[in-house]
Amino acid sequence: MPQPEIDRRKASRRGLHLVACFEAAKGVLVLLVGCGLLAFIHKDLHHAAEQLVRVLHMNPAHHYPSILIDAADKVTDLQLWVLAFSAVVYSAIRLVEAYGLWKGYQWAEWFGFLSGAIYIPMELFEVARQVTWPRVTVLAVNLVIVGYLAFTLARTGRHRRRLQD
């Protein structure tokens, strides 16, 4: 096997490992948030929201802090359980994807490509609606990951076709 092919495979593996780490980090973060939600079951969410607004030195009378405080009044324990369960499911999916990408499984590359690409139209809409650095950053990161996975899938397909010829 020529040396450039070995170098390309190592680079591809490093790229997949980087994407896997990113997906695993998303999974762990959402899992932590989901577990954090469980801490608010049977608690006064209105009081917790007011404390959060104070800690962040925000004015509770302003628009966004008042939305948070009002929303906290309407959240039920059942909704918190559903959100926590959803976080566990989402995290499991992300962690399985990360494992598959780390191991270099083609199904994980396809899953990562499709699950990332599905968000691009929404992200483009959000950036077109209002350009902010968080929206542009999320779109750019997603485009890089989806583009990289598309490139990896295309290269793998070419390599397999060459083997069949």
C-alpha positions in Angstrom: 0.0 0.0 0.0 1.5 3.4 -0.9 2.4 5.8 1.9 -0.1 8.6 0.8 -3.0 6.2 1.2 -1.9 5.3 4.7 -1.6 9.0 5.6 -5.1 9.7 4.2 -6.6 6.9 6.3 -4.9 8.2 9.4 -6.1 11.8 8.7 -9.6 10.4 8.0 -9.6 8.5 11.3 -8.5 11.6 13.2 -11.3 13.6 11.6 -13.8 10.9 12.6 -12.4 10.8 16.1 -12.8 14.6 16.3 -16.4 14.4 15.2 -17.0 11.5 17.6 -15.7 13.6 20.5 -18.0 16.5 19.5 -21.0 14.2 19.3 -20.1 12.6 22.6 -19.7 16.0 24.3 -23.2 17.0 23.1 -24.6 13.7 24.4 -22.9 14.2 27.8 -24.0 17.8 28.1 -27.6 17.0 27.3 -27.5 14.1 29.8 -26.2 16.4 32.5 -29.0 19.0 31.7 -31.6 16.2 31.8 -30.3 15.0 35.2 -30.3 18.6 36.4 -34.0 18.9 35.5 -34.8 16.0 37.8 -33.5 18.2 40.7 -36.4 20.5 40.1 -39.1 17.9 40.6 -41.3 18.8 43.6 -39.6 22.2 43.8 -40.8 25.8 43.4 -39.6 26.5 39.9 -40.9 30.1 40.1 -38.6 30.8 43.0 -35.7 29.0 41.3 -36.2 31.1 38.1 -36.3 34.3 40.1 -33.0 33.4 41.8 -31.4 32.6 38.5 -32.4 36.0 37.1 -31.0 37.7 40.2 -27.7 35.7 40.1 -27.3 36.7 36.4 -28.0 40.4 37.4 -30.9 40.7 35.1 -34.0 42.8 35.6 -37.0 40.5 36.2 -39.3 43.2 34.7 -37.5 43.0 31.3 -38.9 40.8 28.5 -36.8 37.7 28.5 -36.4 37.3 32.2 -40.1 37.7 32.7 -40.7 35.0 30.0 -38.5 32.6 31.9 -40.2 33.3 35.2 -43.7 33.0 33.7 -42.7 29.7 32.0 -41.4 28.3 35.2 -44.9 28.8 36.8 -46.4 26.6 34.1 -44.0 23.6 34.2 -45.3 20.5 35.8 -43.4 17.6 37.4 -44.7 15.4 34.6 -43.2 17.8 32.0 -39.9 17.7 33.8 -39.9 13.9 33.8 -40.7 13.9 30.0 -37.9 16.4 29.3 -35.4 14.4 31.4 -36.4 11.2 29.7 -36.1 12.9 26.3 -32.6 14.1 27.3 -31.6 10.5 28.1 -32.9 9.2 24.8 -31.1 12.0 22.8 -27.9 11.4 24.8 -28.0 7.7 24.1 -28.4 8.3 20.4 -25.5 10.8 20.4 -23.3 8.5 22.4 -24.0 5.5 20.2 -23.3 7.7 17.1 -20.0 8.8 18.7 -19.0 5.2 19.4 -19.7 4.2 15.8 -17.8 7.2 14.4 -14.8 6.4 16.7 -14.8 2.9 15.5 -15.2 4.0 11.9 -18.5 2.3 11.1 -20.1 3.4 7.9 -23.6 3.4 9.4 -22.4 6.0 11.9 -21.0 8.2 9.2 -24.4 8.0 7.4 -26.3 8.6 10.6 -24.1 11.6 11.5 -24.4 13.0 8.0 -28.2 12.7 7.8 -28.9 13.8 11.4 -26.7 16.9 10.8 -28.0 17.7 7.4 -31.6 17.7 8.5 -30.9 20.8 10.7 -29.2 22.9 8.0 -32.5 24.3 6.5 -33.6 25.4 9.9 -30.3 26.9 10.8 -30.2 28.8 7.4 -33.6 30.1 8.1 -32.6 31.3 11.6 -29.5 33.0 10.2 -31.5 34.7 7.5 -34.1 35.8 10.0 -31.4 37.4 12.2 -27.7 37.2 11.9 -26.1 36.6 15.3 -22.7 35.0 16.1 -24.2 32.0 17.9 -26.5 31.2 15.0 -23.7 31.6 12.5 -21.4 29.5 14.6 -23.9 26.7 15.0 -24.5 26.7 11.2 -20.8 26.8 10.4 -19.9 24.0 12.7 -22.8 21.9 11.4 -21.8 22.6 7.8 -18.2 21.6 8.5 -19.2 18.3 10.2 -21.8 17.4 7.5 -19.4 18.3 4.7 -16.6 16.3 6.3 -18.9 13.2 6.7 -20.1 13.6 3.1 -16.5 13.7 1.9 -15.6 10.6 4.0 -18.7 8.8 2.7 -17.8 9.7 -0.9 -14.2 8.7 -0.5 -15.2 5.4 1.1 -17.6 4.7 -1.8 -14.9 5.4 -4.4 -12.5 3.1 -2.6 -15.1 0.3 -2.5 -15.9 0.8 -6.2 -12.1 0.5 -7.0 -11.9 -2.8 -5.0 -14.9 -4.2 -6.9 -13.4 -3.3 -10.4 
